[in-house]
Amino acid sequence: MARFLHVSWVGAVGILRAAVAGRPGQRYILGGEDFSIRQLMVHLQASFGTSAPRARLPLAIVRAIAGLAETWGGMRGHRARLNRMFG
């Protein structure tokens, strides 16, 4: 499961709540609703009117592809869109 929330909630409401109700020296994790990647894809498909990916790849393969993309991008002087931090 992954946790997603809209950036405006973090930037506005979350910081305001921490400022009003928080205690000095404390840390706060601002999180939203838990989604599986499949649920996220279904939501994105509905929101953007696109089709969801047809294939499912194991995370290890995605990370390997991301590593190759980083290497290839570095050789070409570009930042890879898919990278190990994202993937």
mmCIF file of the C-alpha atoms, coordinates in Angstrom:
data_MODEL
# 
_entry.id   MODEL 
# 
loop_
_atom_site.group_PDB 
_atom_site.id 
_atom_site.type_symbol 
_atom_site.label_atom_id 
_atom_site.label_alt_id 
_atom_site.label_comp_id 
_atom_site.label_asym_id 
_atom_site.label_entity_id 
_atom_site.label_seq_id 
_atom_site.pdbx_PDB_ins_code 
_atom_site.Cartn_x 
_atom_site.Cartn_y 
_atom_site.Cartn_z 
_atom_site.occupancy 
_atom_site.B_iso_or_equiv 
_atom_site.pdbx_formal_charge 
_atom_site.auth_seq_id 
_atom_site.auth_comp_id 
_atom_site.auth_asym_id 
_atom_site.auth_atom_id 
_atom_site.pdbx_PDB_model_num 
ATOM 1  C CA . MET A 1 1  ? 0.000   0.000  0.000   1.00 0.00 ? 1  MET A CA 1 
ATOM 2  C CA . ALA A 1 2  ? 1.065   3.546  -0.639  1.00 0.00 ? 2  ALA A CA 1 
ATOM 3  C CA . ARG A 1 3  ? -0.209  6.780  0.829   1.00 0.00 ? 3  ARG A CA 1 
ATOM 4  C CA . PHE A 1 4  ? -1.269  9.627  -1.449  1.00 0.00 ? 4  PHE A CA 1 
ATOM 5  C CA . LEU A 1 5  ? -2.659  13.062 -0.755  1.00 0.00 ? 5  LEU A CA 1 
ATOM 6  C CA . HIS A 1 6  ? -3.090  16.291 -2.641  1.00 0.00 ? 6  HIS A CA 1 
ATOM 7  C CA . VAL A 1 7  ? -0.248  18.772 -2.333  1.00 0.00 ? 7  VAL A CA 1 
ATOM 8  C CA . SER A 1 8  ? -2.598  21.583 -1.286  1.00 0.00 ? 8  SER A CA 1 
ATOM 9  C CA . TRP A 1 9  ? -3.558  19.601 1.813   1.00 0.00 ? 9  TRP A CA 1 
ATOM 10 C CA . VAL A 1 10 ? 0.077   19.281 2.850   1.00 0.00 ? 10 VAL A CA 1 
ATOM 11 C CA . GLY A 1 11 ? 0.942   22.861 2.012   1.00 0.00 ? 11 GLY A CA 1 
ATOM 12 C CA . ALA A 1 12 ? -2.047  24.635 3.477   1.00 0.00 ? 12 ALA A CA 1 
ATOM 13 C CA . VAL A 1 13 ? -4.168  22.617 5.844   1.00 0.00 ? 13 VAL A CA 1 
ATOM 14 C CA . GLY A 1 14 ? -1.457  20.310 7.192   1.00 0.00 ? 14 GLY A CA 1 
ATOM 15 C CA . ILE A 1 15 ? 1.012   23.061 8.037   1.00 0.00 ? 15 ILE A CA 1 
ATOM 16 C CA . LEU A 1 16 ? -1.738  25.214 9.529   1.00 0.00 ? 16 LEU A CA 1 
ATOM 17 C CA . ARG A 1 17 ? -2.927  22.372 11.774  1.00 0.00 ? 17 ARG A CA 1 
ATOM 18 C CA . ALA A 1 18 ? 0.615   21.655 12.913  1.00 0.00 ? 18 ALA A CA 1 
ATOM 19 C CA . ALA A 1 19 ? 1.158   25.352 13.651  1.00 0.00 ? 19 ALA A CA 1 
ATOM 20 C CA . VAL A 1 20 ? -2.061  25.648 15.658  1.00 0.00 ? 20 VAL A CA 1 
ATOM 21 C CA . ALA A 1 21 ? -2.181  22.324 17.470  1.00 0.00 ? 21 ALA A CA 1 
ATOM 22 C CA . GLY A 1 22 ? 1.431   21.127 17.281  1.00 0.00 ? 22 GLY A CA 1 
ATOM 23 C CA . ARG A 1 23 ? 4.064   21.188 19.986  1.00 0.00 ? 23 ARG A CA 1 
ATOM 24 C CA . PRO A 1 24 ? 7.541   22.692 19.562  1.00 0.00 ? 24 PRO A CA 1 
ATOM 25 C CA . GLY A 1 25 ? 10.187  20.116 18.716  1.00 0.00 ? 25 GLY A CA 1 
ATOM 26 C CA . GLN A 1 26 ? 7.683   17.522 17.453  1.00 0.00 ? 26 GLN A CA 1 
ATOM 27 C CA . ARG A 1 27 ? 7.549   16.072 13.952  1.00 0.00 ? 27 ARG A CA 1 
ATOM 28 C CA . TYR A 1 28 ? 4.359   15.381 12.058  1.00 0.00 ? 28 TYR A CA 1 
ATOM 29 C CA . ILE A 1 29 ? 3.742   13.014 9.159   1.00 0.00 ? 29 ILE A CA 1 
ATOM 30 C CA . LEU A 1 30 ? 1.052   14.321 6.875   1.00 0.00 ? 30 LEU A CA 1 
ATOM 31 C CA . GLY A 1 31 ? -0.583  11.425 5.077   1.00 0.00 ? 31 GLY A CA 1 
ATOM 32 C CA . GLY A 1 32 ? -3.706  10.653 3.152   1.00 0.00 ? 32 GLY A CA 1 
ATOM 33 C CA . GLU A 1 33 ? -5.667  7.581  2.242   1.00 0.00 ? 33 GLU A CA 1 
ATOM 34 C CA . ASP A 1 34 ? -3.907  4.240  1.663   1.00 0.00 ? 34 ASP A CA 1 
ATOM 35 C CA . PHE A 1 35 ? -4.097  2.933  -1.915  1.00 0.00 ? 35 PHE A CA 1 
ATOM 36 C CA . SER A 1 36 ? -2.650  -0.090 -3.627  1.00 0.00 ? 36 SER A CA 1 
ATOM 37 C CA . ILE A 1 37 ? -0.901  0.672  -6.900  1.00 0.00 ? 37 ILE A CA 1 
ATOM 38 C CA . ARG A 1 38 ? -3.796  -1.067 -8.695  1.00 0.00 ? 38 ARG A CA 1 
ATOM 39 C CA . GLN A 1 39 ? -6.320  1.226  -6.974  1.00 0.00 ? 39 GLN A CA 1 
ATOM 40 C CA . LEU A 1 40 ? -4.196  4.230  -7.927  1.00 0.00 ? 40 LEU A CA 1 
ATOM 41 C CA . MET A 1 41 ? -4.131  3.127  -11.575 1.00 0.00 ? 41 MET A CA 1 
ATOM 42 C CA . VAL A 1 42 ? -7.917  2.681  -11.602 1.00 0.00 ? 42 VAL A CA 1 
ATOM 43 C CA . HIS A 1 43 ? -8.328  6.167  -10.086 1.00 0.00 ? 43 HIS A CA 1 
ATOM 44 C CA . LEU A 1 44 ? -5.950  7.721  -12.619 1.00 0.00 ? 44 LEU A CA 1 
ATOM 45 C CA . GLN A 1 45 ? -7.712  5.921  -15.454 1.00 0.00 ? 45 GLN A CA 1 
ATOM 46 C CA . ALA A 1 46 ? -11.055 7.369  -14.344 1.00 0.00 ? 46 ALA A CA 1 
ATOM 47 C CA . SER A 1 47 ? -9.607  10.847 -13.779 1.00 0.00 ? 47 SER A CA 1 
ATOM 48 C CA . PHE A 1 48 ? -7.727  11.184 -17.055 1.00 0.00 ? 48 PHE A CA 1 
ATOM 49 C CA . GLY A 1 49 ? -9.793  8.929  -19.303 1.00 0.00 ? 49 GLY A CA 1 
ATOM 50 C CA . THR A 1 50 ? -6.823  6.760  -20.231 1.00 0.00 ? 50 THR A CA 1 
ATOM 51 C CA . SER A 1 51 ? -6.360  3.047  -20.056 1.00 0.00 ? 51 SER A CA 1 
ATOM 52 C CA . ALA A 1 52 ? -4.483  1.448  -17.192 1.00 0.00 ? 52 ALA A CA 1 
ATOM 53 C CA . PRO A 1 53 ? -1.225  -0.406 -17.896 1.00 0.00 ? 53 PRO A CA 1 
ATOM 54 C CA . ARG A 1 54 ? -1.893  -3.901 -19.224 1.00 0.00 ? 54 ARG A CA 1 
ATOM 55 C CA . ALA A 1 55 ? 1.203   -5.608 -17.885 1.00 0.00 ? 55 ALA A CA 1 
ATOM 56 C CA . ARG A 1 56 ? 2.300   -6.024 -14.289 1.00 0.00 ? 56 ARG A CA 1 
ATOM 57 C CA . LEU A 1 57 ? 6.014   -6.147 -13.655 1.00 0.00 ? 57 LEU A CA 1 
ATOM 58 C CA . PRO A 1 58 ? 7.716   -7.245 -10.452 1.00 0.00 ? 58 PRO A CA 1 
ATOM 59 C CA . LEU A 1 59 ? 9.278   -4.356 -8.542  1.00 0.00 ? 59 LEU A CA 1 
ATOM 60 C CA . ALA A 1 60 ? 12.771  -5.821 -8.972  1.00 0.00 ? 60 ALA A CA 1 
ATOM 61 C CA . ILE A 1 61 ? 12.410  -5.615 -12.765 1.00 0.00 ? 61 ILE A CA 1 
ATOM 62 C CA . VAL A 1 62 ? 11.079  -2.048 -12.592 1.00 0.00 ? 62 VAL A CA 1 
ATOM 63 C CA . ARG A 1 63 ? 14.063  -1.035 -10.450 1.00 0.00 ? 63 ARG A CA 1 
ATOM 64 C CA . ALA A 1 64 ? 16.485  -2.718 -12.864 1.00 0.00 ? 64 ALA A CA 1 
ATOM 65 C CA . ILE A 1 65 ? 14.906  -0.867 -15.808 1.00 0.00 ? 65 ILE A CA 1 
ATOM 66 C CA . ALA A 1 66 ? 15.072  2.371  -13.806 1.00 0.00 ? 66 ALA A CA 1 
ATOM 67 C CA . GLY A 1 67 ? 18.782  1.797  -13.143 1.00 0.00 ? 67 GLY A CA 1 
ATOM 68 C CA . LEU A 1 68 ? 19.380  1.303  -16.860 1.00 0.00 ? 68 LEU A CA 1 
ATOM 69 C CA . ALA A 1 69 ? 17.377  4.461  -17.627 1.00 0.00 ? 69 ALA A CA 1 
ATOM 70 C CA . GLU A 1 70 ? 19.498  6.427  -15.146 1.00 0.00 ? 70 GLU A CA 1 
ATOM 71 C CA . THR A 1 71 ? 22.706  5.126  -16.711 1.00 0.00 ? 71 THR A CA 1 
ATOM 72 C CA . TRP A 1 72 ? 21.499  5.843  -20.254 1.00 0.00 ? 72 TRP A CA 1 
ATOM 73 C CA . GLY A 1 73 ? 20.306  9.310  -19.241 1.00 0.00 ? 73 GLY A CA 1 
ATOM 74 C CA . GLY A 1 74 ? 23.625  10.057 -17.553 1.00 0.00 ? 74 GLY A CA 1 
ATOM 75 C CA . MET A 1 75 ? 25.522  9.052  -20.688 1.00 0.00 ? 75 MET A CA 1 
ATOM 76 C CA . ARG A 1 76 ? 23.331  11.377 -22.769 1.00 0.00 ? 76 ARG A CA 1 
ATOM 77 C CA . GLY A 1 77 ? 23.441  14.227 -20.261 1.00 0.00 ? 77 GLY A CA 1 
ATOM 78 C CA . HIS A 1 78 ? 19.745  13.961 -19.347 1.00 0.00 ? 78 HIS A CA 1 
ATOM 79 C CA . ARG A 1 79 ? 17.871  13.074 -16.188 1.00 0.00 ? 79 ARG A CA 1 
ATOM 80 C CA . ALA A 1 80 ? 15.872  9.863  -16.539 1.00 0.00 ? 80 ALA A CA 1 
ATOM 81 C CA . ARG A 1 81 ? 12.107  10.200 -16.098 1.00 0.00 ? 81 ARG A CA 1 
ATOM 82 C CA . LEU A 1 82 ? 12.025  6.748  -14.539 1.00 0.00 ? 82 LEU A CA 1 
ATOM 83 C CA . ASN A 1 83 ? 14.609  6.399  -11.797 1.00 0.00 ? 83 ASN A CA 1 
ATOM 84 C CA . ARG A 1 84 ? 15.218  4.130  -8.826  1.00 0.00 ? 84 ARG A CA 1 
ATOM 85 C CA . MET A 1 85 ? 13.894  6.725  -6.404  1.00 0.00 ? 85 MET A CA 1 
ATOM 86 C CA . PHE A 1 86 ? 10.603  6.929  -8.306  1.00 0.00 ? 86 PHE A CA 1 
ATOM 87 C CA . GLY A 1 87 ? 10.369  3.272  -9.297  1.00 0.00 ? 87 GLY A CA 1 
# 
